[in-house]
Amino acid sequence: MARTGARTTLELPTPVGKSRKSDRFLAELRSCDRVVFLSHVQPDPDSLGSMLGLAHAVRTRLGKPCVLTQDGLISRCENRALVDLIPIDLEPLTALEKRPGDAFVMVDSQPGTGRHTTDHGRAITAVIDHHVTPGNLAGVRYTDIRPDFGATCTIVTRYLTEQATSIPAPLATALYYGIETELSGYPREATPADDEALNLLFPLANKDLLAQIRNAQLPQSYFECMALALQNAVVCDRFLFTWIDPLRQPEQAAEIVDSLVRFDGADWAACAGVYEGKVILSVRSAKANARAGELLREVVEGLGNAGGHERRAGGCITISDRSPEAMAKLRVELLGRFQKVFQLRDETTRPLAFS
């Protein structure tokens, strides 16, 4: 995640004739027949806006056809509204037919991080990301990894600015919302680059679409999930942990902690939700420089994968035994691991809202 107060700006475009990252990115794609964009599982607004923006640059500057792929479900109501209202045309990764002249570009993620439903089994031409989670970049011809930026959409906005590419209202809306969601919460960890991108995009964005996306209606399952999360939530020191079994949709774990981290009795909120054959983990912090991604990786070491930002992180544990006994044991083990990594005092553990 971007560091508070970092002096990173969008800056003025580099004069033509000098090396610019957007020029080098486009040069790597010049000889391909088609560009296929990949992201992480359950793509979020930052990854969706980034794919859309880069595809616009490729089509405008190179005249290449582009395919935006979807890895896994998009179930969070706001994210679904973004896809439907912009609209964003996505091809399920499982249905993608590889062609000999394809170039693959991964955005808002990196190969080998465990954030994908499959090992793509294909050479990645370029990776553009802002996560601190290190991936396997061996053989990738072009990389632009900027953990000091708050959003990948900020990087993409810089590319469009450098290329003097027009930004249509639907694209500006997607990029703006992608950055906005990455910078949500307090303390706000945005660099001047992120704020400059927001200032550039806001006049171009469709305000009615933004309002519809932000206020997407929620199904009954959301409130059922929230009720279960509150019933199972415990507070240990200033750490809040909840367990949801079953989780109706994988993205609900993040929705839950986005709300629970606002509890004034905790600096941290973590949710573990059982979805099909996996435990989905989501962590939020109300502290600056919290190292959430790093700490969650310690929690799941030997069990699964995790990564993220300073205050936001996610992870996944694959499970083979779904029996009530096995789930109860894993629930206790996870809380114990959080207590150990975060140095929490077990004797302070208490229910949040229900006896």
C-alpha positions in Angstrom: 0.0 0.0 0.0 1.1 3.6 -0.5 3.0 5.1 2.4 1.5 8.1 4.1 3.2 11.3 3.0 5.4 9.7 0.3 6.5 12.3 -2.2 5.4 10.5 -5.3 3.6 12.5 -8.0 2.3 11.9 -11.5 4.6 14.6 -12.7 4.5 16.1 -16.2 4.8 13.6 -19.1 8.4 12.9 -20.1 9.2 14.8 -23.3 8.9 12.8 -26.5 12.2 11.2 -27.4 13.1 10.3 -23.8 12.4 6.8 -22.4 9.0 6.6 -20.7 7.6 3.5 -19.0 4.4 3.7 -21.1 6.5 3.8 -24.3 8.5 0.7 -23.2 5.2 -1.1 -22.3 3.7 -0.5 -25.7 6.9 -1.4 -27.4 6.8 -4.9 -25.9 3.4 -5.4 -27.4 4.1 -4.0 -30.9 4.8 -7.4 -32.5 1.9 -9.4 -31.0 -1.4 -10.1 -32.7 -3.7 -9.8 -29.6 -3.2 -8.6 -26.0 -4.9 -10.7 -23.2 -5.2 -9.0 -19.8 -5.1 -11.1 -16.7 -5.7 -10.2 -13.0 -6.1 -11.8 -9.7 -9.0 -14.0 -8.6 -12.3 -12.2 -7.9 -11.0 -9.0 -9.7 -11.7 -5.8 -7.7 -12.3 -2.3 -9.0 -8.6 -1.5 -9.1 -7.8 -4.5 -11.3 -10.9 -4.0 -13.5 -10.2 -0.3 -14.1 -6.5 -1.1 -14.8 -7.3 -3.7 -17.4 -9.8 -1.4 -19.0 -7.4 1.6 -19.1 -4.4 -0.4 -20.5 -6.6 -2.0 -23.1 -7.7 1.5 -24.2 -4.1 2.6 -24.5 -3.2 -0.5 -26.6 -6.2 -0.2 -28.9 -5.6 3.6 -29.3 -1.9 3.5 -29.8 -1.2 0.1 -31.4 -4.6 -0.8 -32.9 -4.4 -4.3 -31.4 -7.4 -6.3 -30.3 -7.6 -6.9 -26.6 -9.3 -9.4 -24.3 -10.1 -8.7 -20.6 -10.4 -11.8 -18.6 -12.2 -12.7 -15.4 -10.6 -15.2 -12.9 -13.3 -16.5 -10.6 -16.5 -14.8 -9.4 -17.3 -11.1 -9.1 -19.9 -11.1 -6.4 -19.5 -8.0 -4.4 -22.5 -5.8 -5.3 -20.4 -2.6 -6.0 -18.0 -4.5 -8.1 -20.8 -6.2 -10.1 -22.4 -2.8 -10.6 -19.1 -1.5 -11.9 -18.9 -4.3 -14.5 -22.5 -3.9 -15.5 -22.9 -0.2 -15.7 -19.6 0.9 -17.4 -19.9 -1.8 -19.0 -16.8 -4.0 -18.9 -16.7 -7.0 -21.3 -15.0 -9.8 -19.5 -14.2 -13.3 -20.8 -13.9 -16.1 -18.2 -10.4 -17.3 -18.0 -11.6 -20.9 -18.2 -13.1 -20.2 -21.6 -10.1 -18.3 -23.1 -8.7 -20.0 -26.2 -5.0 -19.1 -26.6 -3.8 -18.0 -30.0 -0.2 -18.2 -31.3 0.2 -14.4 -31.5 -1.1 -13.6 -28.0 0.7 -11.5 -25.5 -0.4 -11.8 -21.8 -0.3 -8.8 -19.5 -1.0 -9.2 -15.8 -2.3 -6.2 -13.8 -2.8 -5.6 -10.1 -1.1 -9.0 -9.4 2.0 -11.0 -10.0 2.6 -14.6 -11.1 3.3 -17.1 -8.5 1.5 -15.3 -5.6 -1.3 -17.8 -5.1 -3.9 -15.2 -6.1 -5.1 -17.1 -9.1 -7.4 -20.1 -9.6 -4.9 -21.7 -11.9 -1.3 -21.6 -12.9 -1.8 -19.8 -16.2 0.8 -22.1 -17.8 1.8 -19.3 -20.3 4.5 -16.8 -20.7 3.6 -13.4 -19.2 4.9 -10.5 -21.4 4.3 -7.7 -18.9 3.3 -7.2 -15.2 2.0 -3.9 -13.9 1.2 -3.8 -10.1 1.3 -1.8 -6.9 1.3 -4.7 -4.4 4.2 -5.4 -2.0 3.7 -9.1 -2.4 6.7 -10.4 -4.4 5.8 -12.7 -7.3 7.8 -14.8 -9.7 8.9 -12.4 -12.4 11.4 -14.6 -14.1 11.1 -14.4 -17.8 8.7 -11.4 -17.8 10.0 -8.9 -20.3 8.4 -5.8 -18.9 7.6 -5.0 -15.2 6.3 -1.9 -13.5 5.9 -2.6 -9.8 5.3 0.5 -7.7 4.4 -0.3 -4.1 4.7 3.4 -3.3 1.5 4.1 -5.3 -1.9 3.5 -3.7 -3.5 1.9 -6.7 -2.6 0.2 -10.0 -5.2 2.5 -11.6 -2.9 5.4 -10.7 -0.1 3.8 -12.7 -2.5 3.3 -15.7 -3.7 6.9 -15.4 0.0 8.0 -15.7 0.4 5.9 -18.8 -2.6 7.5 -20.4 -1.4 10.9 -19.5 2.1 10.2 -20.9 0.6 9.0 -24.2 -1.8 12.0 -24.3 -4.6 9.6 -24.8 -8.2 10.8 -24.4 -10.1 9.3 -21.5 -13.8 8.7 -22.2 -16.2 9.1 -19.3 -16.9 5.4 -18.7 -13.1 4.7 -18.5 -12.5 7.8 -16.2 -15.3 6.5 -14.0 -13.8 3.0 -13.7 -10.3 4.4 -13.0 -11.6 6.9 -10.5 -13.6 4.3 -8.6 -10.6 1.8 -8.7 -8.3 4.4 -7.0 -11.0 5.5 -4.6 -11.6 1.9 -3.3 -7.9 1.3 -2.8 -7.6 4.4 -0.7 -10.7 3.8 1.4 -10.4 3.7 5.2 -8.5 5.7 7.8 -5.7 6.6 8.0 -5.8 7.3 4.3 -2.7 6.1 2.6 -2.5 8.1 -0.6 0.5 9.7 -2.3 0.3 13.0 -4.2 0.3 10.8 -7.4 -3.0 9.2 -6.3 -4.6 12.5 -5.5 -3.4 14.0 -8.8 -4.9 11.1 -10.7 -8.2 11.5 -8.8 -8.2 15.3 -9.6 -7.6 14.5 -13.2 -10.2 11.8 -13.5 -13.1 13.3 -11.5 -14.1 16.0 -14.0 -14.1 13.4 -16.7 -16.1 10.7 -14.8 -19.8 10.1 -15.0 -21.0 11.2 -11.5 -24.4 9.4 -11.8 -22.6 6.1 -12.6 -20.3 6.7 -9.6 -23.3 7.2 -7.3 -25.0 4.1 -8.6 -21.8 2.0 -8.1 -21.1 3.3 -4.7 -24.7 2.7 -3.5 -25.4 -0.7 -5.2 -28.3 -2.5 -3.5 -27.4 -5.3 -1.2 -29.1 -8.8 -1.1 -30.5 -10.5 1.9 -27.4 -12.8 2.0 -25.2 -9.8 2.8 -27.2 -9.1 6.0 -27.3 -12.8 6.9 -23.6 -12.9 6.6 -23.1 -9.8 8.7 -25.3 -11.2 11.4 -23.3 -14.4 11.6 -20.1 -12.4 11.6 -21.2 -10.3 14.5 -22.4 -13.4 16.4 -19.0 -15.1 16.0 -16.8 -12.1 16.5 -14.4 -12.0 19.4 -12.1 -9.1 20.6 -8.6 -10.0 21.8 -6.7 -6.9 23.0 -7.4 -4.5 20.2 -7.8 -7.3 17.6 -11.2 -8.4 16.3 -11.6 -11.8 14.8 -14.6 -13.5 13.2 -15.4 -16.8 11.6 -18.1 -17.4 9.0 -19.1 -20.9 7.9 -20.4 -21.0 5.3 -19.5 -17.9 3.4 -22.0 -17.2 0.7 -19.6 -15.5 -1.7 -15.8 -15.2 -1.4 -15.8 -11.4 -1.5 -18.0 -11.2 1.6 -15.0 -11.7 3.8 -13.6 -8.3 2.7 -17.0 -6.7 3.0 -17.2 -7.8 6.6 -13.8 -6.5 7.7 -14.4 -3.2 5.9 -17.2 -2.7 8.4 -15.7 -4.3 11.5 -12.5 -2.4 11.4 -14.5 0.7 12.3 -15.2 -0.7 15.8 -13.6 1.7 18.2 -12.4 -1.1 20.5 -10.0 -2.6 17.9 -7.1 -1.5 15.7 -7.4 -4.7 13.6 -10.2 -6.8 12.1 -9.8 -10.2 10.5 -12.4 -12.5 8.9 -12.0 -16.1 8.1 -14.8 -17.5 5.9 -15.3 -21.0 4.6 -16.2 -21.0 0.9 -16.4 -24.4 -0.8 -13.0 -26.0 -0.4 -11.1 -22.9 0.9 -10.9 -20.6 3.8 -10.9 -17.0 2.6 -9.0 -14.6 4.9 -9.3 -10.8 4.9 -7.6 -8.4 7.3 -7.9 -4.6 7.8 -6.0 -2.2 10.1 -6.9 1.2 11.4 -3.2 1.9 12.1 -0.7 3.5 9.8 2.3 1.4 8.6 0.6 -1.7 9.9 2.4 -4.3 7.6 -0.9 -6.2 7.2 0.3 -8.2 4.2 3.5 -9.2 5.8 1.9 -10.2 9.1 -0.9 -12.2 7.4 1.8 -14.2 5.5 3.3 -15.1 8.9 -0.1 -16.2 10.2 -0.8 -18.6 7.2 2.8 -19.9 6.8 2.6 -23.6 6.0 -1.2 -23.4 5.6 -1.8 -21.3 2.6 -1.0 -18.0 0.8 -1.4 -14.4 1.7 -0.3 -10.9 0.7 -1.5 -7.3 0.4 -0.8 -3.8 1.5 0.2 -1.9 4.7 -3.4 -1.9 6.1 -5.3 -4.4 3.9 -4.5 -8.0 3.2 -6.0 -11.2 2.0 -5.2 -14.9 2.0 -6.5 -18.3 1.2 -6.1 -21.8 2.8 -7.1 -24.9 0.8 -8.9 -27.4 3.0 -9.7 -31.1 2.3 -11.6 -32.0 5.5 -14.9 -30.1 5.9 -16.2 -32.0 8.9 -17.4 -29.8 11.8 -14.5 -31.2 14.0 -11.9 -30.2 11.4 -13.4 -26.7 11.0 -13.6 -26.1 14.7 -10.0 -27.1 15.0 -8.9 -24.8 12.2 -10.9 -21.9 13.7 -9.1 -22.3 17.0 -5.7 -22.7 15.3 -6.2 -19.6 13.2 -7.1 -17.5 16.2 -4.1 -18.9 18.0 -1.8 -18.0 15.1 -3.2 -14.4 15.1 -2.6 -14.2 18.8 1.0 -15.4 18.4 1.9 -13.2 15.4 0.2 -10.1 16.8 1.3 -10.8 20.4 -2.2 -10.7 21.8 -3.1 -11.7 25.3 -5.5 -14.6 25.3 -7.0 -13.7 28.7 -8.5 -10.5 27.1 -10.6 -12.4 24.6 -14.3 -11.6 24.8 -17.4 -11.7 22.5 -18.0 -8.6 20.5 -21.8 -8.4 20.6 -23.5 -11.7 21.6 -23.1 -14.1 24.5 
